[in-house]
Amino acid sequence: MLLRTKPYDICMIILIILYTVLIFVYFALESTTNCNAKKNFVFLYIEIAILGIFCLEITVHIIALGNIYMKDLWNVFDLVIIILSVLFVLMDVFVKSKGL
């Protein structure tokens, strides 16, 4: 099964590290300088792409493993974190589009 291979795990770890670095860089740039809208869109698109991959990963795991996947508390924690991340991105887009 592809989901249980070492290369797959390494790719997911690299993706998690990249996502973490992206968040830190975004907040560092936002707090020190006035980021223009173009940079914000680049960060947003990269963030949406990474979150999309995480959502796809969780979906594939749930389809492949069913209830077994949800019995592991780390998987449930991962699911909650991804859902919260998607909600925060949606809220950020909504607030910025409304100009609040």
Helices and strands as residue ranges (DSSP letters): G 2-4, H 6-32, H 37-65, H 67-71, H 73-98
